[in-house]
Amino acid sequence: MVAAHTVNLEKLRGQPLIVGAGIAGVLVALHMNDAPCILIAGREPQVTDTGADCLFSLLKETGSSAERAAHTLRAGKGLARLDVVQCVMGRMDQALAGLAKFDFIRTHGWPDSESALYAILFGILAKRQNVTIIPATALRQLILVEGHVRGAVLATGDKIGILDTDAVIMAGSGACGLFGDDLGSSHGVGSCMAIAARAGATLCDMEFVRFDPFALSTETTGKSSFTVPSDLWEGQVFLLDENGNQLDVTEKDSDGLARFVQQNGDAGHSVFLDLSKLLSGQPAIAGDHLDRFLKRCRSVGLDPRNEALPVKTAAAFHIGGIRADIAGRTSISGLWACGECASTGLHGASALPANPLLEMIVCSEMVAESVLNETKNTRIDVSMITPDLSVPNGVEEMLRPLVKMALGPVREGASLRQALFRVSRLASCDDAALVAQMMMISAYQREESRGAHFRSDFTAEASSAHHTELCEKSLAAMVRSIAYDVHDLNTLDSAGSLTTLDHHPTAS
């Protein structure tokens, strides 16, 4: 790892740039073998334990890959791609075995959490001589020449530099941090998606977000930094109201439970998850999955063996993102995407809890292989280009109430329009606002309820499944069209959008 202020970009010319130092980015860098590459870690958080224990879920998997594929396709509600699902599930055992070959895991065994796995992988990567890790540095713009990525504008504080490169791999987060949930502290606001969109990339299914139904809600801390692992409640859910009455959640899946908890909260009711019967007689072995969860609960003054847990919903995983194939190739030559910011078609309309981690583990190797095979090192000097930056203005705090109101587990057309018109006046100059705008347009256009997306004004699932795709250059016209359709152009005018929507700087 090198200090950001000492980096000489001239000496790094031509090397592939990996944007995002979470698990996806670290894995891509590890799979680059001995090829020189650059990994930048911006302001977005890396990996934080949320209690989901996705790694534990993958390692304890007892069913066949075919069974997991079938479960994934059912959850995808017609939008999961069969070829992608089969490929990822077919490579699961091989990919996990590949990670298990690293010296630390081979010697000490698998770590007990996703964040512990990340720490191990990052430690291994930090010793690689071929990887330049630059902390506290953010990608601000892609430079395209004749439709191909030829450079990247990087920012370290107030210092701007241009890297000549014909391969950029987006490996950042989705936009769950925009929801303002306490779990959002472990998520970003979709900067990779915004920068790709401004460069002309196609984004897909931006409206789909998986909400965890059971995040801990405690008055003592005012925060909920972890969730109840799904394997502790799957198949048998006991929910209580504030008076101790049992609530009927028969035949509700995870998405349905999230909506149920949210609707009760919106109506002023509290919801409690009772695990006492399920945990009765289950011994907690020191350091095991259950023991870790019980310790987390005790740290916030709760005892799930003897009391029901106060719960709420929280945005957990952004399913949509930069449209990419399974090897990470996007609609822009020289741009790849991997991890949460990518939309490969694996998840469809919903996401099983462990599948995002599995997707990163499997696809990162395929992305690295694609970059190595397809990068031709035909560099063009772009150092003299004056970048037209999309400056993050730090409006996330203003956006979060709008995003939470319009894009939660239950959505409705009027709320989506109201939030969209307010967000759109900022979208041309703020990346987080652009991502929120795309999510709201996609959610407004999807006039049905499917998977994790539920419209209270369109509760039925449409007879045919379709994806939503957006390009940044068409967004202004789409917002105007929505305003005209509902005869609400005056509202759009008063928000200042008629002047700002016409100007969208692009990276070209």
Order of alpha helices (4+ residues) and beta strands (2+ residues): beta-alpha-beta-alpha-alpha-alpha-alpha-alpha-alpha-beta-beta-beta-beta-beta-alpha-beta-beta-beta-beta-alpha-beta-alpha-alpha-beta-beta-beta-beta-alpha-alpha-alpha-alpha-beta-alpha-alpha-alpha
